[in-house]
Amino acid sequence: MSKHAAIESDELAVERTVKAADLVERLTRWRDDFPTPGVRFADLTPVFADSEGFRAVVDCLAACAPDADLVAGIDARGFLLGAGVAATLGTGVLAVRKAGKLPPPVLRREYHLEYGTAALEIPADGVALRGRRVLLLDDVLATGGTLAAAAELFRQAGAEIVSAAVVLELEFLNGRAVQGDYPLASIVRI
């Protein structure tokens, strides 16, 4: 699929999503009490390591914003997703990094996790972001702080989030409620 691909039928879109959801549900590895006690971690590494699983996930995420001109993947598994989706759409990709990983100047946003606080950064120069149409990607939507912080960074830089998408959404943590007014898609909702 490229950003110039024909619009697919609703039937094909549903079929693609069902296939990806099945692979994600079957291949996801769950770990209790990681990274801290009380947290149940969804490890999508086996999904990404499976060629069929990775392709199905990338295709689903790419369909969320075929008109995006930049894909942004959030540190770290979002990097894998972002690269695959950007290659599929024929766009560039930008890594949204954890604090301290990019040389200055940077734009920085702090946020809360279900098990602490953190910060994300994007370049403040060197990459033209003003006016860009960004598809924002992450692997899991939990409490929503990471995705919301990344979206705010792009708004601060003058970009537009045309859509955000995740592989797995943990609905019971209500992360969708703290997102902006951009469309948000998830392949699997638990």
C-alpha positions as CSV (number, residue, x, y, z in Angstrom):
1,M,0.0,0.0,0.0
2,S,1.3,3.5,-0.8
3,K,-0.3,6.8,0.1
4,H,-1.5,6.8,-3.4
5,A,-3.2,3.4,-3.2
6,A,-6.9,3.1,-4.0
7,I,-9.3,3.1,-1.1
8,E,-10.1,-0.4,-0.1
9,S,-13.6,-1.8,0.5
10,D,-15.0,-2.0,4.0
11,E,-15.1,-5.7,3.6
12,L,-11.3,-5.9,2.9
13,A,-10.6,-3.5,5.8
14,V,-12.5,-5.7,8.2
15,E,-10.8,-8.8,6.9
16,R,-7.4,-7.2,7.3
17,T,-8.2,-6.1,10.8
18,V,-9.6,-9.4,11.9
19,K,-6.5,-11.2,10.6
20,A,-4.1,-8.8,12.4
21,A,-6.2,-9.0,15.7
22,D,-6.1,-12.8,15.6
23,L,-2.3,-12.8,15.2
24,V,-1.8,-10.2,17.9
25,E,-4.0,-12.1,20.4
26,R,-2.3,-15.4,19.6
27,L,1.3,-14.2,19.7
28,T,1.3,-11.6,22.5
29,R,3.3,-12.7,25.5
30,W,1.9,-11.5,28.9
31,R,4.1,-11.0,32.0
32,D,2.7,-10.2,35.4
33,D,4.6,-7.8,37.7
34,F,6.7,-6.3,35.0
35,P,8.3,-3.8,35.0
36,T,7.0,-3.2,38.5
37,P,4.7,-5.2,40.9
38,G,1.0,-4.9,39.9
39,V,1.6,-4.2,36.2
40,R,0.7,-6.8,33.6
41,F,3.0,-6.2,30.6
42,A,1.9,-7.0,27.1
43,D,5.1,-8.0,25.2
44,L,4.4,-7.7,21.5
45,T,7.9,-8.9,20.5
46,P,6.7,-12.3,19.3
47,V,4.1,-10.5,17.1
48,F,6.8,-8.4,15.5
49,A,9.2,-11.3,15.1
50,D,6.6,-13.3,13.2
51,S,6.7,-12.2,9.5
52,E,2.9,-12.6,9.0
53,G,2.1,-10.9,12.3
54,F,4.4,-7.9,11.6
55,R,3.1,-7.5,8.0
56,A,-0.6,-7.7,9.2
57,V,0.0,-5.1,12.0
58,V,1.9,-2.7,9.7
59,D,-0.8,-3.0,7.0
60,C,-3.5,-2.2,9.6
61,L,-1.7,0.8,11.0
62,A,-0.8,2.2,7.6
63,A,-4.5,2.1,6.7
64,C,-5.2,4.5,9.6
65,A,-3.8,7.5,7.8
66,P,-2.9,6.9,4.1
67,D,-2.6,10.7,3.7
68,A,0.0,11.2,6.4
69,D,3.3,12.7,5.1
70,L,5.3,11.7,8.2
71,V,5.1,8.6,10.6
72,A,6.2,9.1,14.2
73,G,7.0,6.0,16.3
74,I,7.3,6.3,20.0
75,D,10.3,4.9,21.9
76,A,11.0,2.0,21.6
77,R,8.7,-0.5,20.0
78,G,7.0,2.3,18.1
79,F,10.3,2.7,16.2
80,L,9.7,-0.8,14.6
81,L,6.1,0.0,13.8
82,G,7.0,3.5,12.5
83,A,9.6,2.2,10.1
84,G,7.4,-0.5,8.7
85,V,4.4,1.8,8.2
86,A,6.5,4.7,6.7
87,A,8.0,2.3,4.2
88,T,4.5,1.0,3.4
89,L,3.1,4.6,2.9
90,G,6.2,6.0,1.2
91,T,6.8,8.6,3.9
92,G,9.5,9.6,6.3
93,V,9.7,8.3,9.8
94,L,10.6,10.2,13.0
95,A,11.6,8.5,16.3
96,V,10.0,10.1,19.4
97,R,12.7,9.5,21.9
98,K,12.9,9.1,25.7
99,A,14.5,12.0,27.4
100,G,18.3,12.4,27.0
101,K,18.6,10.4,23.8
102,L,18.7,13.3,21.3
103,P,21.2,16.1,21.0
104,P,19.9,19.6,21.8
105,P,17.9,21.5,21.0
106,V,14.8,19.4,21.6
107,L,11.2,19.8,22.4
108,R,10.4,18.0,25.7
109,R,7.2,16.8,27.3
110,E,6.9,15.1,30.7
111,Y,4.0,12.7,31.4
112,H,2.8,10.1,33.9
113,L,2.9,6.3,33.4
114,E,0.9,3.8,35.3
115,Y,4.2,3.1,37.3
116,G,6.0,6.5,37.4
117,T,6.8,9.5,35.3
118,A,8.9,10.0,32.2
119,A,9.6,12.5,29.4
120,L,9.7,12.3,25.6
121,E,11.6,14.5,23.1
122,I,11.7,15.3,19.4
123,P,14.2,17.5,17.6
124,A,13.5,21.2,17.8
125,D,15.4,21.8,14.6
126,G,16.8,19.9,11.7
127,V,13.5,18.3,10.8
128,A,10.8,20.5,9.3
129,L,7.7,19.7,11.3
130,R,5.5,22.8,10.9
131,G,2.5,21.9,8.7
132,R,3.3,18.1,8.5
133,R,0.5,15.6,8.7
134,V,1.7,13.0,11.2
135,L,0.5,9.5,11.9
136,L,1.5,8.8,15.5
137,L,2.2,5.1,16.5
138,D,2.8,3.2,19.7
139,D,2.6,-0.5,20.6
140,V,0.2,-0.3,23.6
141,L,-2.2,2.3,24.9
142,A,-2.5,1.9,28.7
143,T,-3.1,5.1,30.8
144,G,-2.5,7.2,27.7
145,G,0.2,9.5,29.0
146,T,2.9,8.5,26.5
147,L,0.7,9.0,23.4
148,A,-0.8,12.2,24.6
149,A,2.6,13.6,25.4
150,A,3.9,12.7,22.0
151,A,0.9,14.3,20.3
152,E,1.5,17.5,22.3
153,L,5.1,17.6,21.1
154,F,4.0,17.6,17.5
155,R,1.4,20.2,18.1
156,Q,4.1,22.4,19.8
157,A,6.2,21.9,16.7
158,G,3.4,23.1,14.4
159,A,2.5,19.6,13.0
160,E,-1.0,18.1,12.8
161,I,-1.8,14.6,14.2
162,V,-4.0,13.2,11.5
163,S,-4.4,9.9,13.4
164,A,-2.9,7.9,16.2
165,A,-2.8,4.2,16.3
166,V,-1.7,1.4,18.6
167,V,-1.5,-2.4,18.3
168,L,-3.1,-3.1,21.7
169,E,-5.4,-0.9,23.9
170,L,-6.0,-1.8,27.5
171,E,-9.5,-0.2,27.8
172,F,-9.8,-0.7,31.6
173,L,-7.0,1.9,32.1
174,N,-9.0,4.5,30.2
175,G,-6.1,5.9,28.2
176,R,-8.3,7.0,25.3
177,A,-9.9,9.6,27.6
178,V,-6.7,11.6,27.8
179,Q,-6.1,11.8,24.0
180,G,-6.8,14.8,21.9
181,D,-9.3,15.3,19.2
182,Y,-7.4,13.2,16.6
183,P,-8.8,9.8,15.5
184,L,-7.3,6.9,17.5
185,A,-7.3,3.3,16.2
186,S,-6.3,0.1,18.0
187,I,-6.1,-3.3,16.4
188,V,-7.0,-5.2,19.7
189,R,-8.9,-3.7,22.6
190,I,-8.9,-5.6,25.9
